[in-house]
């Protein structure tokens, strides 16, 4: 069995072809999907601004084999986003992802003497 890594993935996209019903639901729920809703979860968290209702982002935690790398983690998150958005009846386009491998992130702690 290969080593597993944990990735944080931000999937961004643009709303497209929203029905009037979908637009109404998004506008009604905008307060629940702003900056305060931005969390990385396996299920994903959707965030967007209501004015203008144009772009959105979804944040995911993806655990995957390290040998598959960041590209696979991005593909998994984009697939989850597509599935969720279609299930909600939201039209979208131009999905792209930004991936961070939490197992390889280096933290540069500043020493107290430098503060």
N, C-alpha and C positions, 0 to 999 in steps of 0.2 A: 504494500500500500504506500502511495506517495504522500509526501508532506502536504498538509492543507494550510492555506493562507486565508486570511480574512481581508476582504476588500471593501472600501467605501466607494460607492459609485453614485455620481450625480448624472442623471439622464435629463437632458434639456430638449425641448421641442417647441413647436409652434402650433397653436390651435388652427384647425382648418375645417371648413365645411360644417361648422356647428349648427345643429338644428336650433330653432327658437327655444324649444324645451331645454336642450342642453345648455344653451347660453343663459337661460333663466336660472337653472339649477346652479351653474357656476357662479353667477353673480350673487345669488342668495347665500352661497356658502363661502364667499370670498373671505369673510372675516375669520373663518376657521382654517384658512389655507394661506395665511400670510407668513411673515418672518417667524412668528412664534411657533409655527407648526413644523419648521424645518428640523426633522430628526432622521437619522439613519436607522432603518429597520429592515428586517427581512421582507416584510410585506410592502414596504415602500411608503413614503409620505409625499403627498402632492402639495406643491405650493405654487401660487400664482398671484398676480395683481389684477384687480378688476378694472383698472383704468390705465391704459386700455387693456382689454381682454385679448392678449396677443400671444404671449409666451408663458411657458410653465416649466417647472423642474420637478423631478421625483428623486428622492434619495433612498438608496438601498444599501444593505449589508449583504454581501455575497461571500459565502465560504466555498472555496473551490481548490482543486489540486494546484499546487504551486507550479508544476510543469506546464499547465495550461496558460498561466500568466494572466496579465491584466486584460489582454484582448478578450479572452474568454469570459472573464468577470463582467466586462462591459457588455458583451453580447447577451449574457444571462440577464443582466439588469434591463437591457433594452427589450428583451423578450417579455419580461415580467411587466414592464411599462405598457407595451403594446396590448398585452392580454387584459390588463386592468382598464386601460382607457377604452378599449373596444367594449368590454363588459359594461362600462358606464355609459356607453353610447356617445363618446366624445370623439370628434374628428381631430386628427393631428397630422403633422408631417415633420420631416427633418430631425428625427431623433439622433442625438449624438451623446456620447458619454465621456465623462472624465473619471478616471479610476485612480485610487490611492491604495497601495498595498500596505496595510497596517503592520505587517510583520517585517517590513524592510524600512520603515520610516525611522530616520535618525532624529533623536531629540538632542538638541544642543542646549544643555543646561548652563546657564551663566553662573559663574561662581559668585559668592557673596562679595568677594573683594572687588569685583568689577562694577558693582552697582553704584 
